[in-house]
């Protein structure tokens, strides 16, 4: 974003920052977090955040959700968000679904190893097209038209942010076929560089489509 001359404003809602109005933005990027979208009583800022997502979509803004952000888009548009049968934490592949041929789907090839850290999943909101899946989770990515995109996984993760996730959420790392060890998650830093390049490609396509 910096390389493209974008003006970036960050609203850390858990620190009490104010939400922007839709007239103040062209893009809305909704990031991850350890809470559930259903935890509005514990985190009251979730409700106005969902309202902003709906307003931004109706205003024709470009909207991108990452992990919790994708779940928030789904919830804001009336879809159910609920615990997945298995948590997915670490490096696991996502597959392009049969018949998925959108520009977004093509960015991931037939299969792509990505970084996950999620326990919830979601039903598809009205008008959404699902285009990626994994062994553990049926809905890994969806789009609504060309300006709304939800990704259940993390393309933005770096070795530093992965280490911070591990440090702050170590209690979730329990033996499982879909949960890797700390060592497995941090091995091979080139994997982070690769998903960051995919993230750049996603943003570039969204910019062109906008």
N, C-alpha and C positions, 0 to 999 in steps of 0.2 A: 504493500500500500504506500509506504514511504517512497519507494522507487517510482511509483506512478503519480506522485504529487497529491495523494489524497489527504484531506484533513480528517484526522481520526480523533473522535471523542469517546472516552471510556466512562461508562456508568457502572460503578461497582455497587450494586443494589444492597448487598449485604453490609456495606459501609455507610449506607444512608444517602448515596448519591441520587440526585433527581433524574428521572427519566426524561429524555428529549421528547419533543413533539414531532409528529411526522413531517411537519413543514420544515424542520431543522435538518433533515437527513435525506440522503439518496439511498443509502444502504442501511440495513439493520442486521448486525451479526450477533447472534445469541449464543453465548458460550456455555461451557459445562459447569457442573457443580456436584457436590456429594448428596444433595437432597433429592427428594422425589418431587415431581410436578404437583403431586397431590398434597404436599405438606404446607398448604396455605396458612393453616393456623400457627404453625411454628415459624413460617417465613412469609409474613403478610405481603411482602413486595412481589410475590409470585402472581397475585391476582392482577395488579396494574401492569405487570410485565406482559401477561397474556393479552390484556386489552390492547397494549401498544402493538403487539405482533399482529393482531387482527386489523388494527387501524392502518398499519404500514402496508399490509397486503392489499387492503381495499384502496389505499392511496396509490398503488402501483409501484411502491418501493421494491428494491431488490432485498430479499430476506434470506439469510443463510443461518441454519441452526446446526450446532456441533454437539452431539451426544445429548446432554440434558436440553440443549437448545432445540434439537430436532424433536424431542419429546414435548417441549413447550409449544412448538408450532402445532403438533398434532393435537395436544390438549386444548390449545386456544381455539382450534377449529372444530372442536366437539368430539374428537376421537378419544377412545379409552387408552390410558397409560397404566401399565400394571407390571408386576414382577415377572421377569422372564423365567423359564424353567431352570436355566443355569446362568450364573454370572459369567461374563466374558472379560477376562483381564489378561492383557498381554498381546503378543503378536499372533494373529490368526488370519487366514485368508477370507476375503469376501469374493463371491462369484457373481458375474453378470447373469441375470435371470433370463430364461428363454424368451425370446421375442423383444428383449429390451435393446433398442437401437438408437436411443436419443443421444445427443451430443454428450450429455453428462455420463451416460452409461459407457460410451466408447472411451472415455478418459481412463477407465479402469481396466481395459482389455477384457479378456475372458475371466481372469482371476488376479487378485492383487492382495498382497500381504499388508495389513494395516494394524495400527495400534488401537486396542480396545480397553475401555474401563467402564463397564456398565452392568447394572443388574436388572434394569427395567426394559420393557419393550412397549410397543404401541400398536393399536389398530390404525389403519390408514385413514386419514381424514378425507372428506368428500373431495373428489377431483384430483386426488394424489395418485401418482403412478410409482409403484415400487420397482427398483431396477437392480438392487444388489441384495444378496442373501449370504448367510454363512451356515455352517452345520448347526450352530447353537441358536441362531436367531433368524426368523423368517424375513424380517424387515430391517435391512441395514441402511437403506438410502431411498429417498423418495423425492420427486419433484412435483410441483404444481405449476403448470405452464412453464414459462422460461425464466421466471423471476423469483421463484421460491424453491429452496433446496434444503433438505434435511439429511444430515449424515449422522448415523448412530455412533460412528467411530471417530478417532482423533488423527487427522492429517497434520495438525499444527504442532504436534508434540515434538520436543527436542530432548536430547539426553538430559539437559538440566531440568526441564519440566517433568519428565518421566521420573527422575530421582525425587523431585518434590512430591509428586503423587504418591510414590511408594512411602516416603517418609511420613506423610500425613494420613495415609489410608492403609497402613500396613496390616491392620486387623482384618482386612478383606482378603488378604493373600493366604488362602488355605488350600491344602492339596486338592486338586481337581483336574480333570482332563481339559477344562477350559479356563484354568487359572494357572499362569506360569509363575515360576519363582522370580525373586528379585534379580538373580543373576541372569536368568533367561531373558528377562525384559530389557536389561541394560546392555546385553551383549550385542556387538555389531553396530556401532554408531552410524555406519553407512546406511542402515535401514531408515534411520530418522531423516537423513538427508534426502533419501528417495521419496518418502511420503511428503516431505516439505515441498519437493518439486511438483508432486501431484497436486498438493494444495494450491500452489501457484497456478497450475493449469486450470484448476477449478475456478479460481478467482478471475483468471483471464477470460475464460468462457463466459462467466456470468457478466463480466464487464461488457463483452461484445454483444451479448443478448440483451443487455439493458439499453 
